[in-house]
Amino acid sequence: MKRKINGNHRERQMLAQEAARIIVDQGIQDFRIAKLKAAERLGMSARGSLPRNSEIEKALGDHLQLFGGDSHVDLLRLLRTAALSAMEILSPFTPRLVGPVLHGTAAANSAINLHVFADHSEQIAAQLDANLLQYRSYERRLKSRRDRAEVFSGFRFAHAHSYVEATVFPVNGMRQAPISPVDGKPMRRADARTVQELLDK
């Protein structure tokens, strides 16, 4: 019989740590799925008070720092270098790096997440075609405001031994970053110069 999560700090911490392990080991990007799997693995009912996404992200960072060591530092350098190269290819569309590669919580199976800005998504496809990159399209639902979500198109492609996911926003979307599912704040976006500064550290 599963025991209900009562929301005390220790149980939430255990769940967050287990969810972080699942994200790293299984390559799951959806924090909610990772939390539910963690609750199942620990024999807890998911009806209780699950850890917040920000708690999962902190546990993920701690896990990678503890178990990744120098290899995680090397992985981040590899992913950020690949991100910078992909941003160069997509430079006409003012690319911005977001997500785990920017925040330092990327695992070996993490994609490089870019936001690009164009009047039409076909412009991004044409740029990828011009660079002989094979890609597949996707749609992603993101919160543009706390009470409103929109669907954005994007392109996933392999580049520099990594996978890049470039989500397309309208040109005026530069001013309003979507809401992060981790902390409920506008997503942090980094331009190529900021990514280069991270690499130079």
PyMOL CGO cylinders between C-alpha atoms (Angstrom):
from pymol import cmd
from pymol.cgo import CYLINDER

trace = [
    CYLINDER, 0.00, 0.00, 0.00, 1.34, 3.40, -0.98, 0.3, 1, 1, 1, 1, 1, 1,
    CYLINDER, 1.34, 3.40, -0.98, 1.73, 6.00, 1.72, 0.3, 1, 1, 1, 1, 1, 1,
    CYLINDER, 1.73, 6.00, 1.72, 0.46, 9.51, 1.08, 0.3, 1, 1, 1, 1, 1, 1,
    CYLINDER, 0.46, 9.51, 1.08, 3.04, 12.27, 0.77, 0.3, 1, 1, 1, 1, 1, 1,
    CYLINDER, 3.04, 12.27, 0.77, 2.39, 14.55, 3.71, 0.3, 1, 1, 1, 1, 1, 1,
    CYLINDER, 2.39, 14.55, 3.71, 4.49, 17.41, 2.34, 0.3, 1, 1, 1, 1, 1, 1,
    CYLINDER, 4.49, 17.41, 2.34, 7.17, 17.48, 5.05, 0.3, 1, 1, 1, 1, 1, 1,
    CYLINDER, 7.17, 17.48, 5.05, 10.55, 18.78, 3.97, 0.3, 1, 1, 1, 1, 1, 1,
    CYLINDER, 10.55, 18.78, 3.97, 12.36, 15.44, 4.14, 0.3, 1, 1, 1, 1, 1, 1,
    CYLINDER, 12.36, 15.44, 4.14, 9.82, 13.61, 1.96, 0.3, 1, 1, 1, 1, 1, 1,
    CYLINDER, 9.82, 13.61, 1.96, 9.74, 16.43, -0.58, 0.3, 1, 1, 1, 1, 1, 1,
    CYLINDER, 9.74, 16.43, -0.58, 13.54, 16.40, -0.67, 0.3, 1, 1, 1, 1, 1, 1,
    CYLINDER, 13.54, 16.40, -0.67, 13.64, 12.63, -1.19, 0.3, 1, 1, 1, 1, 1, 1,
    CYLINDER, 13.64, 12.63, -1.19, 11.14, 12.90, -4.03, 0.3, 1, 1, 1, 1, 1, 1,
    CYLINDER, 11.14, 12.90, -4.03, 13.05, 15.78, -5.62, 0.3, 1, 1, 1, 1, 1, 1,
    CYLINDER, 13.05, 15.78, -5.62, 16.32, 13.82, -5.46, 0.3, 1, 1, 1, 1, 1, 1,
    CYLINDER, 16.32, 13.82, -5.46, 14.70, 10.72, -6.96, 0.3, 1, 1, 1, 1, 1, 1,
    CYLINDER, 14.70, 10.72, -6.96, 13.07, 12.79, -9.72, 0.3, 1, 1, 1, 1, 1, 1,
    CYLINDER, 13.07, 12.79, -9.72, 16.49, 14.31, -10.49, 0.3, 1, 1, 1, 1, 1, 1,
    CYLINDER, 16.49, 14.31, -10.49, 18.01, 10.82, -10.80, 0.3, 1, 1, 1, 1, 1, 1,
    CYLINDER, 18.01, 10.82, -10.80, 15.22, 9.79, -13.17, 0.3, 1, 1, 1, 1, 1, 1,
    CYLINDER, 15.22, 9.79, -13.17, 15.73, 12.90, -15.32, 0.3, 1, 1, 1, 1, 1, 1,
    CYLINDER, 15.73, 12.90, -15.32, 19.46, 12.16, -15.64, 0.3, 1, 1, 1, 1, 1, 1,
    CYLINDER, 19.46, 12.16, -15.64, 19.18, 8.38, -16.08, 0.3, 1, 1, 1, 1, 1, 1,
    CYLINDER, 19.18, 8.38, -16.08, 16.13, 8.25, -18.37, 0.3, 1, 1, 1, 1, 1, 1,
    CYLINDER, 16.13, 8.25, -18.37, 16.44, 11.55, -20.23, 0.3, 1, 1, 1, 1, 1, 1,
    CYLINDER, 16.44, 11.55, -20.23, 12.97, 12.72, -19.19, 0.3, 1, 1, 1, 1, 1, 1,
    CYLINDER, 12.97, 12.72, -19.19, 12.50, 16.46, -19.72, 0.3, 1, 1, 1, 1, 1, 1,
    CYLINDER, 12.50, 16.46, -19.72, 9.02, 16.82, -18.24, 0.3, 1, 1, 1, 1, 1, 1,
    CYLINDER, 9.02, 16.82, -18.24, 9.42, 17.51, -14.52, 0.3, 1, 1, 1, 1, 1, 1,
    CYLINDER, 9.42, 17.51, -14.52, 5.85, 16.39, -13.74, 0.3, 1, 1, 1, 1, 1, 1,
    CYLINDER, 5.85, 16.39, -13.74, 6.43, 12.97, -15.30, 0.3, 1, 1, 1, 1, 1, 1,
    CYLINDER, 6.43, 12.97, -15.30, 9.70, 12.66, -13.36, 0.3, 1, 1, 1, 1, 1, 1,
    CYLINDER, 9.70, 12.66, -13.36, 7.90, 13.53, -10.10, 0.3, 1, 1, 1, 1, 1, 1,
    CYLINDER, 7.90, 13.53, -10.10, 5.17, 10.95, -10.70, 0.3, 1, 1, 1, 1, 1, 1,
    CYLINDER, 5.17, 10.95, -10.70, 7.76, 8.27, -11.54, 0.3, 1, 1, 1, 1, 1, 1,
    CYLINDER, 7.76, 8.27, -11.54, 9.71, 9.19, -8.41, 0.3, 1, 1, 1, 1, 1, 1,
    CYLINDER, 9.71, 9.19, -8.41, 6.59, 8.89, -6.25, 0.3, 1, 1, 1, 1, 1, 1,
    CYLINDER, 6.59, 8.89, -6.25, 5.88, 5.48, -7.81, 0.3, 1, 1, 1, 1, 1, 1,
    CYLINDER, 5.88, 5.48, -7.81, 9.45, 4.29, -7.28, 0.3, 1, 1, 1, 1, 1, 1,
    CYLINDER, 9.45, 4.29, -7.28, 9.45, 5.38, -3.63, 0.3, 1, 1, 1, 1, 1, 1,
    CYLINDER, 9.45, 5.38, -3.63, 6.04, 3.83, -2.99, 0.3, 1, 1, 1, 1, 1, 1,
    CYLINDER, 6.04, 3.83, -2.99, 4.34, 7.14, -2.30, 0.3, 1, 1, 1, 1, 1, 1,
    CYLINDER, 4.34, 7.14, -2.30, 0.95, 8.31, -3.49, 0.3, 1, 1, 1, 1, 1, 1,
    CYLINDER, 0.95, 8.31, -3.49, 1.16, 11.18, -5.96, 0.3, 1, 1, 1, 1, 1, 1,
    CYLINDER, 1.16, 11.18, -5.96, -1.95, 12.71, -4.37, 0.3, 1, 1, 1, 1, 1, 1,
    CYLINDER, -1.95, 12.71, -4.37, 0.13, 14.41, -1.70, 0.3, 1, 1, 1, 1, 1, 1,
    CYLINDER, 0.13, 14.41, -1.70, 2.21, 17.56, -1.89, 0.3, 1, 1, 1, 1, 1, 1,
    CYLINDER, 2.21, 17.56, -1.89, 4.79, 16.96, -4.62, 0.3, 1, 1, 1, 1, 1, 1,
    CYLINDER, 4.79, 16.96, -4.62, 7.97, 19.05, -4.74, 0.3, 1, 1, 1, 1, 1, 1,
    CYLINDER, 7.97, 19.05, -4.74, 7.86, 22.23, -6.83, 0.3, 1, 1, 1, 1, 1, 1,
    CYLINDER, 7.86, 22.23, -6.83, 9.68, 22.31, -10.17, 0.3, 1, 1, 1, 1, 1, 1,
    CYLINDER, 9.68, 22.31, -10.17, 12.22, 24.72, -8.68, 0.3, 1, 1, 1, 1, 1, 1,
    CYLINDER, 12.22, 24.72, -8.68, 13.02, 22.09, -6.02, 0.3, 1, 1, 1, 1, 1, 1,
    CYLINDER, 13.02, 22.09, -6.02, 13.52, 19.50, -8.78, 0.3, 1, 1, 1, 1, 1, 1,
    CYLINDER, 13.52, 19.50, -8.78, 15.86, 21.85, -10.66, 0.3, 1, 1, 1, 1, 1, 1,
    CYLINDER, 15.86, 21.85, -10.66, 17.93, 22.45, -7.50, 0.3, 1, 1, 1, 1, 1, 1,
    CYLINDER, 17.93, 22.45, -7.50, 18.13, 18.69, -6.82, 0.3, 1, 1, 1, 1, 1, 1,
    CYLINDER, 18.13, 18.69, -6.82, 19.13, 18.15, -10.45, 0.3, 1, 1, 1, 1, 1, 1,
    CYLINDER, 19.13, 18.15, -10.45, 21.95, 20.68, -10.16, 0.3, 1, 1, 1, 1, 1, 1,
    CYLINDER, 21.95, 20.68, -10.16, 23.12, 19.10, -6.90, 0.3, 1, 1, 1, 1, 1, 1,
    CYLINDER, 23.12, 19.10, -6.90, 23.00, 15.60, -8.43, 0.3, 1, 1, 1, 1, 1, 1,
    CYLINDER, 23.00, 15.60, -8.43, 25.03, 16.61, -11.48, 0.3, 1, 1, 1, 1, 1, 1,
    CYLINDER, 25.03, 16.61, -11.48, 27.57, 18.46, -9.36, 0.3, 1, 1, 1, 1, 1, 1,
    CYLINDER, 27.57, 18.46, -9.36, 27.92, 15.53, -6.95, 0.3, 1, 1, 1, 1, 1, 1,
    CYLINDER, 27.92, 15.53, -6.95, 28.01, 12.65, -9.44, 0.3, 1, 1, 1, 1, 1, 1,
    CYLINDER, 28.01, 12.65, -9.44, 29.09, 14.42, -12.63, 0.3, 1, 1, 1, 1, 1, 1,
    CYLINDER, 29.09, 14.42, -12.63, 32.21, 16.22, -11.44, 0.3, 1, 1, 1, 1, 1, 1,
    CYLINDER, 32.21, 16.22, -11.44, 34.68, 17.11, -14.17, 0.3, 1, 1, 1, 1, 1, 1,
    CYLINDER, 34.68, 17.11, -14.17, 32.78, 15.04, -16.73, 0.3, 1, 1, 1, 1, 1, 1,
    CYLINDER, 32.78, 15.04, -16.73, 29.72, 17.28, -16.24, 0.3, 1, 1, 1, 1, 1, 1,
    CYLINDER, 29.72, 17.28, -16.24, 31.85, 20.39, -16.66, 0.3, 1, 1, 1, 1, 1, 1,
    CYLINDER, 31.85, 20.39, -16.66, 33.20, 18.90, -19.91, 0.3, 1, 1, 1, 1, 1, 1,
    CYLINDER, 33.20, 18.90, -19.91, 29.68, 18.03, -21.05, 0.3, 1, 1, 1, 1, 1, 1,
    CYLINDER, 29.68, 18.03, -21.05, 28.44, 21.57, -20.43, 0.3, 1, 1, 1, 1, 1, 1,
    CYLINDER, 28.44, 21.57, -20.43, 31.39, 22.96, -22.40, 0.3, 1, 1, 1, 1, 1, 1,
    CYLINDER, 31.39, 22.96, -22.40, 30.62, 20.59, -25.28, 0.3, 1, 1, 1, 1, 1, 1,
    CYLINDER, 30.62, 20.59, -25.28, 26.90, 21.50, -25.32, 0.3, 1, 1, 1, 1, 1, 1,
    CYLINDER, 26.90, 21.50, -25.32, 27.52, 25.23, -25.01, 0.3, 1, 1, 1, 1, 1, 1,
    CYLINDER, 27.52, 25.23, -25.01, 30.11, 25.10, -27.81, 0.3, 1, 1, 1, 1, 1, 1,
    CYLINDER, 30.11, 25.10, -27.81, 27.58, 23.27, -30.00, 0.3, 1, 1, 1, 1, 1, 1,
    CYLINDER, 27.58, 23.27, -30.00, 24.94, 25.84, -29.00, 0.3, 1, 1, 1, 1, 1, 1,
    CYLINDER, 24.94, 25.84, -29.00, 27.20, 28.69, -30.06, 0.3, 1, 1, 1, 1, 1, 1,
    CYLINDER, 27.20, 28.69, -30.06, 27.84, 27.00, -33.41, 0.3, 1, 1, 1, 1, 1, 1,
    CYLINDER, 27.84, 27.00, -33.41, 24.10, 26.46, -33.98, 0.3, 1, 1, 1, 1, 1, 1,
    CYLINDER, 24.10, 26.46, -33.98, 23.45, 30.09, -33.02, 0.3, 1, 1, 1, 1, 1, 1,
    CYLINDER, 23.45, 30.09, -33.02, 25.94, 31.15, -35.68, 0.3, 1, 1, 1, 1, 1, 1,
    CYLINDER, 25.94, 31.15, -35.68, 24.02, 29.15, -38.30, 0.3, 1, 1, 1, 1, 1, 1,
    CYLINDER, 24.02, 29.15, -38.30, 20.76, 30.75, -37.17, 0.3, 1, 1, 1, 1, 1, 1,
    CYLINDER, 20.76, 30.75, -37.17, 22.26, 34.21, -36.61, 0.3, 1, 1, 1, 1, 1, 1,
    CYLINDER, 22.26, 34.21, -36.61, 19.85, 35.99, -39.03, 0.3, 1, 1, 1, 1, 1, 1,
    CYLINDER, 19.85, 35.99, -39.03, 17.07, 35.08, -36.57, 0.3, 1, 1, 1, 1, 1, 1,
    CYLINDER, 17.07, 35.08, -36.57, 18.58, 36.53, -33.37, 0.3, 1, 1, 1, 1, 1, 1,
    CYLINDER, 18.58, 36.53, -33.37, 18.90, 33.17, -31.55, 0.3, 1, 1, 1, 1, 1, 1,
    CYLINDER, 18.90, 33.17, -31.55, 18.80, 32.97, -27.78, 0.3, 1, 1, 1, 1, 1, 1,
    CYLINDER, 18.80, 32.97, -27.78, 19.87, 30.01, -25.64, 0.3, 1, 1, 1, 1, 1, 1,
    CYLINDER, 19.87, 30.01, -25.64, 17.41, 28.91, -22.94, 0.3, 1, 1, 1, 1, 1, 1,
    CYLINDER, 17.41, 28.91, -22.94, 16.91, 25.94, -20.63, 0.3, 1, 1, 1, 1, 1, 1,
    CYLINDER, 16.91, 25.94, -20.63, 19.24, 23.38, -19.05, 0.3, 1, 1, 1, 1, 1, 1,
    CYLINDER, 19.24, 23.38, -19.05, 22.30, 24.06, -21.23, 0.3, 1, 1, 1, 1, 1, 1,
    CYLINDER, 22.30, 24.06, -21.23, 22.17, 27.72, -20.19, 0.3, 1, 1, 1, 1, 1, 1,
    CYLINDER, 22.17, 27.72, -20.19, 21.37, 26.99, -16.52, 0.3, 1, 1, 1, 1, 1, 1,
    CYLINDER, 21.37, 26.99, -16.52, 24.05, 24.29, -16.16, 0.3, 1, 1, 1, 1, 1, 1,
    CYLINDER, 24.05, 24.29, -16.16, 21.59, 21.48, -15.39, 0.3, 1, 1, 1, 1, 1, 1,
    CYLINDER, 21.59, 21.48, -15.39, 21.91, 19.67, -18.73, 0.3, 1, 1, 1, 1, 1, 1,
    CYLINDER, 21.91, 19.67, -18.73, 22.52, 15.92, -18.74, 0.3, 1, 1, 1, 1, 1, 1,
    CYLINDER, 22.52, 15.92, -18.74, 24.07, 13.83, -21.53, 0.3, 1, 1, 1, 1, 1, 1,
    CYLINDER, 24.07, 13.83, -21.53, 20.71, 13.41, -23.27, 0.3, 1, 1, 1, 1, 1, 1,
    CYLINDER, 20.71, 13.41, -23.27, 19.60, 17.05, -22.98, 0.3, 1, 1, 1, 1, 1, 1,
    CYLINDER, 19.60, 17.05, -22.98, 18.76, 18.96, -26.13, 0.3, 1, 1, 1, 1, 1, 1,
    CYLINDER, 18.76, 18.96, -26.13, 20.11, 22.45, -26.77, 0.3, 1, 1, 1, 1, 1, 1,
    CYLINDER, 20.11, 22.45, -26.77, 17.07, 24.74, -26.60, 0.3, 1, 1, 1, 1, 1, 1,
    CYLINDER, 17.07, 24.74, -26.60, 17.11, 27.88, -28.73, 0.3, 1, 1, 1, 1, 1, 1,
    CYLINDER, 17.11, 27.88, -28.73, 14.52, 30.59, -29.27, 0.3, 1, 1, 1, 1, 1, 1,
    CYLINDER, 14.52, 30.59, -29.27, 14.66, 32.13, -32.76, 0.3, 1, 1, 1, 1, 1, 1,
    CYLINDER, 14.66, 32.13, -32.76, 12.64, 35.01, -34.19, 0.3, 1, 1, 1, 1, 1, 1,
    CYLINDER, 12.64, 35.01, -34.19, 11.13, 35.18, -37.68, 0.3, 1, 1, 1, 1, 1, 1,
    CYLINDER, 11.13, 35.18, -37.68, 8.03, 36.36, -39.53, 0.3, 1, 1, 1, 1, 1, 1,
    CYLINDER, 8.03, 36.36, -39.53, 7.48, 32.83, -40.86, 0.3, 1, 1, 1, 1, 1, 1,
    CYLINDER, 7.48, 32.83, -40.86, 8.77, 29.48, -39.59, 0.3, 1, 1, 1, 1, 1, 1,
    CYLINDER, 8.77, 29.48, -39.59, 9.57, 28.54, -43.22, 0.3, 1, 1, 1, 1, 1, 1,
    CYLINDER, 9.57, 28.54, -43.22, 12.47, 31.01, -43.03, 0.3, 1, 1, 1, 1, 1, 1,
    CYLINDER, 12.47, 31.01, -43.03, 14.11, 28.84, -40.37, 0.3, 1, 1, 1, 1, 1, 1,
    CYLINDER, 14.11, 28.84, -40.37, 13.55, 25.71, -42.46, 0.3, 1, 1, 1, 1, 1, 1,
    CYLINDER, 13.55, 25.71, -42.46, 15.14, 27.40, -45.47, 0.3, 1, 1, 1, 1, 1, 1,
    CYLINDER, 15.14, 27.40, -45.47, 18.19, 28.36, -43.39, 0.3, 1, 1, 1, 1, 1, 1,
    CYLINDER, 18.19, 28.36, -43.39, 18.59, 24.78, -42.18, 0.3, 1, 1, 1, 1, 1, 1,
    CYLINDER, 18.59, 24.78, -42.18, 18.20, 23.52, -45.76, 0.3, 1, 1, 1, 1, 1, 1,
    CYLINDER, 18.20, 23.52, -45.76, 20.88, 25.96, -46.92, 0.3, 1, 1, 1, 1, 1, 1,
    CYLINDER, 20.88, 25.96, -46.92, 23.24, 24.49, -44.32, 0.3, 1, 1, 1, 1, 1, 1,
    CYLINDER, 23.24, 24.49, -44.32, 22.39, 20.91, -45.37, 0.3, 1, 1, 1, 1, 1, 1,
    CYLINDER, 22.39, 20.91, -45.37, 20.90, 20.10, -41.98, 0.3, 1, 1, 1, 1, 1, 1,
    CYLINDER, 20.90, 20.10, -41.98, 18.15, 17.49, -41.75, 0.3, 1, 1, 1, 1, 1, 1,
    CYLINDER, 18.15, 17.49, -41.75, 15.40, 18.40, -39.34, 0.3, 1, 1, 1, 1, 1, 1,
    CYLINDER, 15.40, 18.40, -39.34, 11.93, 17.52, -38.18, 0.3, 1, 1, 1, 1, 1, 1,
    CYLINDER, 11.93, 17.52, -38.18, 9.27, 19.99, -37.13, 0.3, 1, 1, 1, 1, 1, 1,
    CYLINDER, 9.27, 19.99, -37.13, 7.43, 20.04, -33.81, 0.3, 1, 1, 1, 1, 1, 1,
    CYLINDER, 7.43, 20.04, -33.81, 4.94, 22.14, -31.92, 0.3, 1, 1, 1, 1, 1, 1,
    CYLINDER, 4.94, 22.14, -31.92, 5.43, 23.33, -28.36, 0.3, 1, 1, 1, 1, 1, 1,
    CYLINDER, 5.43, 23.33, -28.36, 2.84, 24.79, -26.01, 0.3, 1, 1, 1, 1, 1, 1,
    CYLINDER, 2.84, 24.79, -26.01, 4.27, 27.57, -23.87, 0.3, 1, 1, 1, 1, 1, 1,
    CYLINDER, 4.27, 27.57, -23.87, 2.72, 30.03, -21.45, 0.3, 1, 1, 1, 1, 1, 1,
    CYLINDER, 2.72, 30.03, -21.45, 3.04, 33.55, -22.78, 0.3, 1, 1, 1, 1, 1, 1,
    CYLINDER, 3.04, 33.55, -22.78, 1.36, 34.91, -19.67, 0.3, 1, 1, 1, 1, 1, 1,
    CYLINDER, 1.36, 34.91, -19.67, 0.37, 33.24, -16.43, 0.3, 1, 1, 1, 1, 1, 1,
    CYLINDER, 0.37, 33.24, -16.43, -3.18, 32.69, -17.64, 0.3, 1, 1, 1, 1, 1, 1,
    CYLINDER, -3.18, 32.69, -17.64, -2.55, 32.14, -21.35, 0.3, 1, 1, 1, 1, 1, 1,
    CYLINDER, -2.55, 32.14, -21.35, -0.72, 29.51, -23.41, 0.3, 1, 1, 1, 1, 1, 1,
    CYLINDER, -0.72, 29.51, -23.41, 0.21, 29.58, -27.09, 0.3, 1, 1, 1, 1, 1, 1,
    CYLINDER, 0.21, 29.58, -27.09, 1.49, 26.96, -29.50, 0.3, 1, 1, 1, 1, 1, 1,
    CYLINDER, 1.49, 26.96, -29.50, 4.79, 27.66, -31.26, 0.3, 1, 1, 1, 1, 1, 1,
    CYLINDER, 4.79, 27.66, -31.26, 6.38, 25.70, -34.08, 0.3, 1, 1, 1, 1, 1, 1,
    CYLINDER, 6.38, 25.70, -34.08, 9.99, 24.57, -33.98, 0.3, 1, 1, 1, 1, 1, 1,
    CYLINDER, 9.99, 24.57, -33.98, 12.67, 22.46, -35.63, 0.3, 1, 1, 1, 1, 1, 1,
    CYLINDER, 12.67, 22.46, -35.63, 14.80, 19.70, -34.13, 0.3, 1, 1, 1, 1, 1, 1,
    CYLINDER, 14.80, 19.70, -34.13, 18.10, 18.85, -35.80, 0.3, 1, 1, 1, 1, 1, 1,
    CYLINDER, 18.10, 18.85, -35.80, 21.41, 17.15, -35.07, 0.3, 1, 1, 1, 1, 1, 1,
    CYLINDER, 21.41, 17.15, -35.07, 24.45, 19.39, -34.90, 0.3, 1, 1, 1, 1, 1, 1,
    CYLINDER, 24.45, 19.39, -34.90, 27.96, 18.92, -33.49, 0.3, 1, 1, 1, 1, 1, 1,
    CYLINDER, 27.96, 18.92, -33.49, 27.09, 15.56, -31.86, 0.3, 1, 1, 1, 1, 1, 1,
    CYLINDER, 27.09, 15.56, -31.86, 24.11, 17.15, -30.08, 0.3, 1, 1, 1, 1, 1, 1,
    CYLINDER, 24.11, 17.15, -30.08, 20.43, 17.77, -30.73, 0.3, 1, 1, 1, 1, 1, 1,
    CYLINDER, 20.43, 17.77, -30.73, 19.18, 21.30, -31.14, 0.3, 1, 1, 1, 1, 1, 1,
    CYLINDER, 19.18, 21.30, -31.14, 15.55, 22.36, -30.70, 0.3, 1, 1, 1, 1, 1, 1,
    CYLINDER, 15.55, 22.36, -30.70, 14.88, 25.79, -32.22, 0.3, 1, 1, 1, 1, 1, 1,
    CYLINDER, 14.88, 25.79, -32.22, 11.45, 27.14, -31.25, 0.3, 1, 1, 1, 1, 1, 1,
    CYLINDER, 11.45, 27.14, -31.25, 10.19, 29.93, -33.50, 0.3, 1, 1, 1, 1, 1, 1,
    CYLINDER, 10.19, 29.93, -33.50, 8.70, 33.14, -32.09, 0.3, 1, 1, 1, 1, 1, 1,
    CYLINDER, 8.70, 33.14, -32.09, 7.40, 36.18, -33.95, 0.3, 1, 1, 1, 1, 1, 1,
    CYLINDER, 7.40, 36.18, -33.95, 9.96, 38.94, -34.41, 0.3, 1, 1, 1, 1, 1, 1,
    CYLINDER, 9.96, 38.94, -34.41, 8.27, 41.06, -31.73, 0.3, 1, 1, 1, 1, 1, 1,
    CYLINDER, 8.27, 41.06, -31.73, 8.40, 38.05, -29.35, 0.3, 1, 1, 1, 1, 1, 1,
    CYLINDER, 8.40, 38.05, -29.35, 11.88, 39.12, -28.30, 0.3, 1, 1, 1, 1, 1, 1,
    CYLINDER, 11.88, 39.12, -28.30, 10.39, 41.51, -25.77, 0.3, 1, 1, 1, 1, 1, 1,
    CYLINDER, 10.39, 41.51, -25.77, 8.20, 38.96, -23.98, 0.3, 1, 1, 1, 1, 1, 1,
    CYLINDER, 8.20, 38.96, -23.98, 9.86, 35.68, -22.98, 0.3, 1, 1, 1, 1, 1, 1,
    CYLINDER, 9.86, 35.68, -22.98, 7.47, 32.81, -22.25, 0.3, 1, 1, 1, 1, 1, 1,
    CYLINDER, 7.47, 32.81, -22.25, 6.89, 31.74, -18.67, 0.3, 1, 1, 1, 1, 1, 1,
    CYLINDER, 6.89, 31.74, -18.67, 9.32, 29.13, -17.34, 0.3, 1, 1, 1, 1, 1, 1,
    CYLINDER, 9.32, 29.13, -17.34, 7.62, 25.92, -16.14, 0.3, 1, 1, 1, 1, 1, 1,
    CYLINDER, 7.62, 25.92, -16.14, 10.34, 25.71, -13.47, 0.3, 1, 1, 1, 1, 1, 1,
    CYLINDER, 10.34, 25.71, -13.47, 9.87, 28.93, -11.51, 0.3, 1, 1, 1, 1, 1, 1,
    CYLINDER, 9.87, 28.93, -11.51, 6.90, 30.69, -13.14, 0.3, 1, 1, 1, 1, 1, 1,
    CYLINDER, 6.90, 30.69, -13.14, 9.05, 33.66, -14.19, 0.3, 1, 1, 1, 1, 1, 1,
    CYLINDER, 9.05, 33.66, -14.19, 9.91, 34.80, -17.74, 0.3, 1, 1, 1, 1, 1, 1,
    CYLINDER, 9.91, 34.80, -17.74, 12.50, 32.42, -19.21, 0.3, 1, 1, 1, 1, 1, 1,
    CYLINDER, 12.50, 32.42, -19.21, 16.07, 33.60, -19.05, 0.3, 1, 1, 1, 1, 1, 1,
    CYLINDER, 16.07, 33.60, -19.05, 17.47, 34.01, -22.57, 0.3, 1, 1, 1, 1, 1, 1,
    CYLINDER, 17.47, 34.01, -22.57, 21.16, 34.37, -23.49, 0.3, 1, 1, 1, 1, 1, 1,
    CYLINDER, 21.16, 34.37, -23.49, 22.60, 35.80, -26.68, 0.3, 1, 1, 1, 1, 1, 1,
    CYLINDER, 22.60, 35.80, -26.68, 25.75, 34.46, -28.36, 0.3, 1, 1, 1, 1, 1, 1,
    CYLINDER, 25.75, 34.46, -28.36, 28.02, 36.86, -26.49, 0.3, 1, 1, 1, 1, 1, 1,
    CYLINDER, 28.02, 36.86, -26.49, 26.68, 35.68, -23.11, 0.3, 1, 1, 1, 1, 1, 1,
    CYLINDER, 26.68, 35.68, -23.11, 27.17, 32.04, -24.12, 0.3, 1, 1, 1, 1, 1, 1,
    CYLINDER, 27.17, 32.04, -24.12, 30.74, 32.84, -25.16, 0.3, 1, 1, 1, 1, 1, 1,
    CYLINDER, 30.74, 32.84, -25.16, 31.32, 34.47, -21.76, 0.3, 1, 1, 1, 1, 1, 1,
    CYLINDER, 31.32, 34.47, -21.76, 30.13, 31.26, -20.07, 0.3, 1, 1, 1, 1, 1, 1,
    CYLINDER, 30.13, 31.26, -20.07, 32.64, 29.31, -22.14, 0.3, 1, 1, 1, 1, 1, 1,
    CYLINDER, 32.64, 29.31, -22.14, 35.44, 31.74, -21.29, 0.3, 1, 1, 1, 1, 1, 1,
    CYLINDER, 35.44, 31.74, -21.29, 34.98, 31.31, -17.53, 0.3, 1, 1, 1, 1, 1, 1,
]
cmd.load_cgo(trace, "trace")
